[in-house]
């Protein structure tokens, strides 16, 4: 079997099982006596072991096997769940993740895990790995018993006859003694693999231990098989030694003159030869390693699709959207009824197809969120803090492209909340708070955006400390600081090189700060804002577009230029009288349903001069919103709604104010896409 054909499935399913291990271990830590959770953990480990053994990743299978023994002891109430035990099991899961990552990147999945295995073996014996003396004793214990099986191997009359007749026909008969590595875990699997090699080379007529003993692993580290073959001893040794975890192979010709007759030996029909029974029994034993996986899987109507294929599909559809716009433009110019009808039908089908493609690319944010509880647990332990992480809205979906990029920014924000936000238990107690801090990680949809919030009940942000540090770093001047609002002051912590950490630690203060978070989110077309109350906590809010490729937009004209305004930002369009425009704080404003809304002229923002009638009695406006804030964008006229393909302006034009990208219209013209968030203060 070519296992490479199943490699992608193996990697995907291994990651799912590892994620299940991490999640359920955290649950077990809070409910140490919950045997249902223990069974879930055991099944995930057992399935992973079977998959790894089948694919030939011995280090993965070995470590999971030892971990499985500890879990089996827990569910049989022979081992008690403790923090020390969970720490060791988490270390084992970390090593398993490293091996799977190695396999995914083209490696062999091998890793030196002797230290973790020794600790797990201690736990299995009910000992404490943190006690050095006990650890050394167990780590130094290696079984090196060597049994001379050849002296115990005897042949009955039938077997002797078979051997003699085979030699007369030009065959040779060998006794092949195989020694497994002392730390070999899946011994039955290795036996099966050895006999697979032997069967391809000849006929196996006897084994010691017997078939039943081999399949029940009732042997130490050696076994012996009698083989009738035409192959040489050297070739046999070479083939067997290719199998992993084989320590040595000793081959010698059968000497019938030294063999004693076995009284009352079984007949040919009674003798459990490996030729007739090994495959059924040993293969059944070996396949049992993956039995749970096969039994628990239900019929699924889903398939795994490589993300590259979805990217290609999206790129093709983007071209289709551009051509659809061109067809709509031609249809309007020709004004032909049948063409109109066909284009309208094509537009409906195209919209349905777009929804399907976009939904195919949508992934729940839980694929990112699920790794954070484990990280938070470890950071809290490292910093001697007590805290709880509550995840809300993990089912919220985002485009796969956004999902791939959002993980690191959230990691930075969580680490910041734990290190800078949540106080020590002593400090929280002194301030009348619970010793256990709380962090809420929340995701939800709003319009065509997804919001992700990291909210903590820690110390909050000290405005004066932030401003003083910014002034000392030359980020702002004293005069600028005096005019800053709280929100503007808080945003200073995302300036490049800014840090309020008094000491350098593994968590913060290494020059990679929240500026990385801000730049990454902005590159995704999103924004980040900060709210904080000193002594009560902070909230970091991230706003992201659902998708980065195709959006619905309102096309408008400003002079001779065309602009696209995303519909997700628009509340309403209107035409107002020029006389209705008022002034407040030297800023043009209008009265929109009882609210004073600033009026922003796109003509002035983008410095457009040609083709604009500044003497017009009426003004076309687009009311846009960013969170709770609104603005009215003054344009010359409305063109209409259209599906547009968002194209990047490239690195050279990345910093253009209030422009988030460009699109190609049906007539071949390029329209710039307005970044409404940048226009709302």
C-alpha positions in Angstrom: 0.0 0.0 0.0 1.3 3.4 -0.9 0.8 5.4 2.3 1.7 8.6 0.7 -1.7 8.6 -1.0 -3.2 9.0 2.5 -0.7 11.4 3.9 -2.9 14.5 3.6 -5.8 12.8 5.3 -3.5 11.5 8.0 -2.2 15.0 8.8 -5.6 16.5 8.9 -7.1 13.8 11.1 -4.0 13.8 13.4 -4.4 17.5 14.0 -8.1 17.0 14.8 -7.2 14.3 17.3 -4.5 16.5 18.9 -6.9 19.4 19.2 -9.4 17.0 20.9 -6.6 15.9 23.3 -5.8 19.5 24.2 -9.4 20.5 24.7 -10.4 17.5 26.8 -7.3 17.6 28.9 -8.2 21.1 29.9 -11.7 19.9 30.8 -10.3 17.0 32.7 -8.1 19.4 34.8 -11.3 21.1 36.0 -13.2 17.8 36.5 -10.5 15.2 37.4 -13.2 12.5 38.1 -15.1 12.8 34.8 -14.5 9.4 33.3 -16.5 10.3 30.2 -13.8 13.0 29.4 -11.1 10.4 30.1 -12.7 8.0 27.6 -12.7 10.8 25.0 -9.0 11.4 25.6 -8.2 7.7 25.5 -10.1 7.2 22.2 -8.3 10.1 20.5 -4.9 8.8 21.7 -5.8 5.2 20.7 -7.0 6.3 17.2 -3.9 8.5 16.7 -1.7 5.5 17.7 -3.3 3.2 15.2 -3.1 5.8 12.4 0.6 6.4 13.1 1.4 2.7 13.2 -0.4 2.1 9.9 1.5 5.0 8.3 4.8 3.8 9.7 5.6 6.7 12.0 7.0 4.7 14.9 8.0 7.5 17.2 4.5 8.9 17.1 2.9 5.5 17.7 5.3 4.7 20.5 4.7 7.9 22.5 1.0 7.7 22.0 1.1 4.1 23.2 2.8 5.0 26.4 0.4 7.9 26.9 -2.5 5.6 26.3 -1.3 3.3 29.1 -1.4 6.2 31.6 -4.9 7.2 30.3 -6.0 3.6 30.7 -4.8 3.6 34.3 -6.9 6.8 34.9 -10.1 5.3 33.5 -9.6 2.1 35.5 -9.2 4.3 38.6 -5.6 3.0 39.2 -4.0 6.4 38.6 -5.2 9.7 40.1 -5.4 12.8 37.9 -3.0 15.5 39.3 -1.5 18.8 38.0 1.9 17.0 37.7 0.3 14.2 35.6 -1.4 16.7 33.3 1.8 18.7 32.9 3.5 15.6 31.6 0.7 14.5 29.3 0.6 18.1 27.9 4.3 17.8 27.2 3.7 14.5 25.4 0.9 16.2 23.3 3.4 19.0 22.5 5.9 16.4 21.2 3.1 14.7 19.2 2.3 18.1 17.6 5.9 18.7 16.8 6.1 15.3 15.0 3.0 15.9 13.0 4.3 19.3 12.0 7.5 17.6 10.9 5.5 15.2 8.8 3.5 18.0 7.3 6.6 19.9 6.3 8.1 16.8 4.5 10.1 15.4 7.5 10.1 11.9 8.9 8.2 12.7 12.1 11.0 11.5 14.3 11.9 13.1 17.7 13.8 12.1 20.8 11.1 11.7 23.4 12.9 9.4 25.8 12.5 12.0 28.7 8.8 12.3 28.3 8.4 8.5 27.9 10.3 7.9 31.1 8.1 10.4 32.9 4.9 8.7 31.5 6.2 5.3 32.6 6.7 6.7 36.1 3.1 8.0 36.1 2.0 4.6 35.0 3.7 3.1 38.0 2.1 5.6 40.3 5.3 7.5 40.9 6.0 11.3 40.7 8.2 12.4 37.8 9.3 15.5 39.7 11.2 13.4 42.2 14.7 13.1 40.7 15.8 10.0 42.4 12.7 8.0 41.3 13.0 9.4 37.9 16.6 8.3 37.5 15.8 4.9 38.7 13.0 4.3 36.3 14.8 6.0 33.4 17.8 3.7 33.9 15.7 0.6 34.0 16.0 -1.2 30.6 15.0 -4.8 29.9 18.0 -6.6 28.3 17.0 -10.2 28.9 18.3 -12.4 26.1 16.7 -15.8 25.8 18.3 -18.5 23.7 15.2 -19.5 21.9 17.0 -21.7 19.5 17.8 -24.2 22.3 14.1 -24.4 23.0 13.0 -24.9 19.4 12.0 -28.5 18.6 10.5 -30.1 15.5 8.0 -33.0 15.2 8.3 -35.7 12.7 6.0 -34.0 10.2 8.1 -30.8 10.3 11.3 -32.8 9.9 9.9 -34.5 6.8 9.0 -31.1 5.3 12.4 -29.7 5.9 14.2 -32.8 4.4 12.0 -32.8 1.3 12.6 -29.1 0.8 16.3 -29.5 0.9 16.1 -32.3 -1.7 14.3 -29.8 -4.0 17.1 -27.2 -3.6 15.7 -25.1 -0.8 17.4 -24.2 2.5 15.8 -24.1 5.9 16.8 -21.4 8.4 16.0 -20.6 12.0 15.7 -16.8 12.1 16.0 -15.2 15.6 14.9 -11.6 15.7 15.5 -9.2 18.7 13.4 -6.1 19.1 14.6 -2.9 20.6 14.2 -2.9 24.4 11.8 0.1 24.2 9.8 -1.3 21.3 6.1 -0.7 22.2 4.1 -2.1 19.3 5.7 -5.5 19.4 2.9 -7.3 17.7 3.0 -4.9 14.8 6.8 -5.5 14.4 6.2 -9.3 14.5 3.6 -8.9 11.8 5.9 -6.8 9.6 8.8 -9.4 10.0 6.5 -12.2 9.0 5.3 -10.2 6.0 8.9 -10.0 4.8 9.5 -13.7 5.5 6.3 -14.8 3.6 7.5 -13.0 0.5 10.8 -14.9 0.7 9.5 -18.4 1.4 7.4 -20.5 3.7 7.2 -20.1 7.5 6.6 -23.5 9.1 7.1 -22.8 12.8 7.5 -20.1 15.3 8.5 -19.7 18.9 6.6 -18.3 20.9 3.5 -19.8 19.3 1.0 -17.8 17.3 -1.3 -17.3 20.3 1.6 -16.0 22.4 2.8 -13.7 19.7 -0.6 -12.1 19.1 -1.0 -11.6 22.9 2.5 -10.1 23.2 3.4 -12.9 25.6 7.2 -12.6 24.9 10.0 -10.3 26.0 12.0 -8.9 23.1 12.8 -12.0 21.0 11.1 -14.5 18.8 12.2 -17.1 16.3 10.8 -18.4 13.0 11.7 -21.3 10.8 11.7 -20.4 7.1 12.1 -22.6 4.0 13.5 -20.4 1.2 15.9 -20.1 -1.7 17.2 -16.7 -0.6 20.6 -16.2 1.1 21.1 -15.4 4.7 22.6 -12.0 3.8 19.5 -11.0 1.8 17.2 -12.0 4.6 19.1 -10.0 7.2 19.1 -7.0 4.9 15.3 -7.1 4.4 14.4 -7.6 8.0 16.8 -4.9 9.3 15.0 -2.4 7.2 12.1 -2.6 9.6 12.3 -0.1 12.4 12.9 -1.1 16.0 14.7 -4.3 15.1 17.9 -4.6 17.2 19.4 -7.7 15.6 18.8 -10.7 13.4 20.6 -14.0 13.9 20.2 -16.7 11.2 21.4 -20.3 11.2 20.6 -23.4 9.2 18.3 -25.9 10.9 20.4 -28.8 12.3 18.0 -31.8 12.6 20.6 -34.0 14.1 20.5 -31.8 17.3 16.7 -31.7 17.4 15.0 -34.0 19.9 11.7 -35.7 18.9 8.7 -34.1 20.5 6.4 -36.7 22.0 2.7 -36.5 21.2 3.4 -33.6 18.8 0.4 -32.3 16.9 -0.4 -33.4 13.4 -0.2 -31.2 10.3 -3.8 -30.3 10.7 -3.5 -29.4 14.4 -0.2 -27.4 14.1 -1.0 -23.7 14.2 1.5 -22.7 11.5 2.0 -19.0 10.7 1.5 -19.9 7.0 -2.2 -20.7 7.6 -3.0 -18.8 10.7 -0.6 -15.9 11.1 -2.3 -13.5 8.7 -5.7 -13.9 10.1 -4.7 -13.6 13.8 -1.8 -11.2 13.7 -3.4 -9.0 11.1 -6.5 -8.9 13.2 -4.5 -8.0 16.2 -2.6 -5.3 14.3 -5.8 -3.9 12.7 -7.3 -3.7 16.2 -5.1 -0.7 16.8 -7.4 1.3 14.4 -10.6 -0.5 15.2 -12.1 2.4 17.3 -11.6 4.8 14.4 -13.5 2.5 12.0 -16.3 1.7 14.4 -17.0 5.3 15.6 -17.0 7.0 12.2 -20.4 7.5 10.8 -21.2 8.0 7.1 -20.2 11.5 6.2 -21.4 13.5 3.2 -18.3 15.8 3.3 -15.0 15.6 1.5 -11.7 17.3 2.1 -10.7 19.9 -0.5 -7.2 21.4 -0.7 -7.4 25.1 -0.1 -5.3 25.7 -3.2 -8.1 24.4 -5.3 -10.6 26.7 -3.7 -8.2 29.6 -4.3 -8.1 28.7 -8.0 -11.9 28.5 -8.1 -12.1 31.9 -6.5 -9.7 33.4 -8.9 -11.7 32.0 -11.9 -14.9 33.3 -10.4 -13.4 36.8 -9.9 -12.7 36.9 -13.6 -16.2 35.7 -14.3 -17.5 38.6 -12.1 -15.5 41.1 -14.2 -16.8 39.7 -17.4 -20.4 39.7 -16.0 -20.0 43.4 -15.4 -18.8 43.9 -18.9 -21.9 42.0 -20.3 -24.2 44.1 -18.2 -22.6 47.2 -19.6 -22.9 45.9 -23.2 -26.6 44.9 -22.5 -27.4 48.5 -21.4 -25.7 49.9 -24.5 -27.4 47.6 -27.0 -30.8 47.7 -25.3 -31.9 44.3 -26.6 -34.7 42.5 -24.7 -33.4 38.9 -25.1 -29.9 40.0 -24.1 -31.3 41.8 -21.1 -33.1 38.7 -20.0 -30.1 36.4 -20.5 -27.8 38.8 -18.6 -30.2 39.1 -15.7 -30.5 35.3 -15.4 -26.7 35.0 -15.6 -26.5 37.6 -12.8 -28.8 35.6 -10.6 -26.9 32.4 -11.2 -23.6 34.2 -10.7 -24.8 35.6 -7.3 -25.9 32.1 -6.2 -22.6 30.7 -7.3 -20.7 33.4 -5.5 -22.5 32.6 -2.2 -21.7 28.9 -2.6 -18.0 29.6 -3.3 -17.7 32.0 -0.4 -19.4 29.6 1.9 -17.0 26.9 0.9 -14.2 29.1 2.0 -15.8 30.0 5.3 -14.2 28.4 8.4 -15.3 28.6 12.0 -13.0 30.8 14.1 -12.8 27.9 16.6 -10.1 26.4 14.4 -8.0 29.3 15.7 -9.6 29.8 19.1 -9.2 26.1 20.2 -5.4 26.4 20.7 -5.7 29.3 23.1 -7.0 27.7 26.3 -3.8 25.5 26.4 -1.6 28.6 25.8 -3.4 30.6 28.5 -3.0 27.8 31.0 0.7 27.6 30.4 1.2 31.4 30.5 -0.8 31.7 33.7 1.4 29.0 35.3 4.6 30.6 34.1 3.6 34.0 35.5 2.1 32.6 38.7 -1.3 34.1 37.9 -4.8 32.6 38.2 -7.2 33.2 35.4 -10.0 31.8 33.3 -10.5 32.1 29.6 -14.1 32.2 28.3 -14.6 31.7 24.6 -17.9 33.0 23.1 -19.0 32.6 19.5 -16.4 30.1 18.3 -18.9 29.0 15.6 -18.6 32.4 13.9 -17.2 31.9 10.4 -14.5 33.8 8.5 -12.9 33.4 5.1 -10.0 30.9 5.2 -7.6 33.5 4.0 -8.4 35.7 7.0 -8.4 32.7 9.4 -4.8 31.9 8.4 -3.6 35.4 9.3 -5.6 36.3 12.4 -4.1 33.7 14.7 -0.8 35.5 15.6 -2.5 38.9 16.3 -4.9 37.2 18.8 -1.9 35.4 20.4 -0.2 38.8 20.9 -3.3 40.4 22.4 -3.9 37.4 24.8 -0.3 37.5 25.9 -0.6 41.2 26.5 -3.8 40.8 28.5 -2.2 38.1 30.7 1.2 39.8 31.2 0.1 43.5 31.4 -3.6 43.3 32.1 -4.3 40.6 34.7 -2.7 41.3 38.1 -1.1 38.9 40.4 -3.4 37.1 42.9 -2.0 39.2 45.7 -2.6 42.5 43.9 -6.1 41.5 42.9 -7.0 40.6 46.5 -5.6 43.9 47.7 -7.8 45.7 45.3 -10.9 43.8 46.4 -11.1 41.6 43.3 -11.3 37.9 42.9 -7.8 36.2 42.8 -8.8 34.6 39.5 -8.7 37.0 36.6 -11.1 36.6 33.6 -10.5 37.0 29.9 -13.3 36.8 27.4 -12.5 36.0 23.8 -15.6 36.8 21.7 -16.5 36.6 18.0 -19.7 37.7 16.3 -21.0 38.8 12.9 -22.3 42.3 12.2 -23.2 43.1 8.6 -20.4 42.0 6.3 -17.9 42.1 9.1 -16.7 39.9 11.9 -15.8 41.4 15.2 -13.3 39.7 17.6 -13.0 41.1 21.1 -10.5 40.4 23.8 -11.9 41.7 27.1 -10.1 41.3 30.5 -10.9 42.4 34.0 -7.3 43.4 34.9 -5.6 46.6 35.8 -6.6 48.5 32.6 -4.3 51.0 30.8 -2.6 53.8 32.7 -3.1 56.8 30.4 -0.4 59.0 32.0 2.2 56.2 31.9 1.5 55.5 28.3 1.7 59.2 27.3 4.9 59.7 29.4 6.5 56.7 27.7 5.4 57.9 24.2 6.9 61.4 24.8 10.2 59.9 26.1 10.3 57.7 23.0 9.7 60.7 20.7 6.5 59.2 19.4 4.4 62.3 20.3 5.2 65.8 21.6 4.0 67.4 24.8 1.5 69.6 23.0 0.1 66.7 21.1 -0.3 64.7 24.3 -2.4 67.5 25.9 -5.0 67.3 23.1 -5.3 63.5 23.0 -8.5 61.7 23.9 -8.3 58.6 26.0 -8.9 56.4 23.0 -6.1 58.1 21.0 -3.8 57.8 24.0 -4.5 54.1 24.3 -3.8 53.5 20.6 -0.2 54.7 21.3 0.6 51.3 22.7 0.4 50.0 19.2 3.1 52.4 18.0 6.3 50.7 16.7 8.8 50.1 19.4 6.4 51.1 22.2 6.5 49.1 25.4 5.6 49.8 29.0 7.2 46.6 30.3 9.6 47.4 33.1 11.5 44.1 32.7 12.2 41.9 29.7 10.5 38.5 29.9 9.6 35.6 27.7 6.1 37.0 27.4 6.7 40.7 26.6 9.4 43.4 26.1 11.3 41.8 23.2 10.6 44.5 20.6 7.8 42.7 18.9 4.8 44.5 20.2 1.2 45.4 19.4 2.4 47.4 16.3 2.6 43.9 14.6 -1.0 43.3 15.6 -2.2 46.6 14.1 -0.3 46.2 10.8 -1.5 42.6 10.3 -5.1 43.5 10.9 -4.9 46.6 8.6 -3.4 44.4 5.9 -6.5 42.2 6.1 -8.7 45.3 5.6 -9.7 45.5 9.3 -9.3 47.9 12.1 -8.6 47.6 15.9 -9.7 49.8 18.7 -9.1 49.9 22.4 -11.3 50.8 25.4 -10.0 50.7 28.9 -10.8 51.8 32.4 -7.9 51.9 34.8 -8.4 49.4 37.6 -11.2 47.6 35.9 -9.9 46.2 32.6 -9.4 46.6 28.9 -11.2 45.6 25.7 -9.4 45.2 22.3 -11.9 45.1 19.4 -10.9 43.8 16.0 -13.2 44.4 12.9 -12.5 42.2 9.9 -14.3 41.8 6.5 -16.0 38.5 6.0 -14.1 38.0 2.7 -11.2 39.7 1.0 -12.1 39.0 -2.6 -15.6 39.9 -3.8 -17.8 42.6 -2.2 -21.0 44.4 -3.0 -20.4 48.1 -3.5 -22.2 51.3 -4.5 -20.5 53.0 -7.5 -20.5 56.8 -7.4 -19.1 59.6 -9.5 -17.0 62.5 -8.2 -16.1 64.7 -11.2 -14.6 62.5 -13.9 -13.7 59.7 -11.5 -15.6 56.7 -10.3 -15.4 55.3 -6.8 -16.8 52.2 -5.1 -18.2 52.4 -1.5 -18.7 49.0 0.2 -22.3 48.4 0.9 -21.4 46.9 4.3 -20.5 50.4 5.4 -23.5 52.2 4.0 -26.6 53.1 6.1 -28.5 55.1 3.5 -28.2 57.3 0.4 -29.9 60.7 0.1 -30.0 64.0 -1.8 -30.1 67.1 0.3 -30.2 70.8 -0.4 -27.0 72.8 -0.2 -28.8 75.1 2.2 -29.3 72.3 4.7 -25.5 72.0 5.3 -24.5 73.6 8.6 -21.2 74.3 10.3 -20.1 73.0 13.8 -16.5 73.4 15.1 -15.4 74.6 11.7 -16.7 71.3 10.2 -19.6 71.0 7.7 -22.4 68.9 9.2 -25.9 67.8 8.4 -28.9 66.8 10.5 -29.5 63.1 9.9 -32.6 61.8 11.7 -32.0 64.0 14.7 -28.2 63.3 14.8 -25.5 65.7 13.9 -23.3 64.0 11.3 -20.1 65.4 9.8 -20.1 66.0 6.0 -17.0 64.8 4.2 -16.5 65.9 0.6 -14.8 63.2 -1.5 -13.9 66.0 -3.9 -11.7 67.6 -1.3 -10.3 64.3 0.2 -9.1 63.1 -3.2 -8.3 66.5 -4.7 -10.6 66.3 -7.7 -11.0 69.4 -9.8 -12.3 68.6 -13.2 -16.0 68.1 -14.0 -17.6 69.1 -10.7 -20.5 71.6 -10.5 -19.9 73.4 -7.2 -22.8 75.7 -7.8 -25.4 72.9 -7.7 -28.5 73.4 -5.5 -28.5 69.8 -4.4 -25.8 67.4 -3.0 -25.8 63.6 -3.2 -24.7 62.0 0.0 -23.9 58.5 1.3 -24.3 57.9 5.0 -21.7 55.5 6.2 -21.0 54.0 9.7 -18.0 52.7 11.6 -19.2 51.1 14.9 -21.4 53.8 16.5 -19.9 56.7 14.6 -21.3 58.0 11.3 -20.3 60.4 8.5 -22.0 61.7 5.3 -19.9 61.4 2.1 -20.6 64.1 -0.5 -20.5 62.8 -4.1 -21.6 64.1 -7.4 -24.0 61.3 -8.5 -24.9 57.6 -7.9 -24.2 55.0 -10.6 -25.7 52.0 -8.9 -24.9 48.8 -7.0 -22.5 46.2 -8.3 -20.5 43.2 -7.3 -16.9 44.1 -7.5 -13.6 42.2 -7.3 -11.3 43.7 -4.7 -7.7 44.1 -6.1 -4.7 45.3 -4.0 -2.9 48.5 -5.0 0.4 46.8 -4.3 3.2 47.7 -1.9 4.0 51.1 -3.5 0.5 52.4 -3.0 -0.2 50.7 0.3 -0.4 53.9 2.3 -2.8 55.9 0.1 -5.2 57.6 2.4 -8.8 56.4 2.5 -8.3 53.9 -0.4 -8.5 50.2 0.4 -8.0 48.8 -3.1 -9.3 49.0 -6.7 -11.6 47.1 -9.0 -12.1 46.7 -12.7 -15.5 47.8 -14.0 -17.5 46.4 -16.9 -16.3 49.0 -19.3 -12.7 48.3 -18.4 -12.2 51.4 -16.3 -10.5 51.2 -12.9 -12.5 52.4 -9.9 -10.8 53.0 -6.5 -12.5 51.5 -3.4 -13.2 54.0 -0.6 -12.0 53.0 2.9 -14.9 54.5 5.0 -13.3 53.7 8.3 -10.4 56.1 7.5 -12.9 58.9 6.8 -14.7 58.6 10.1 -13.0 60.2 13.1 
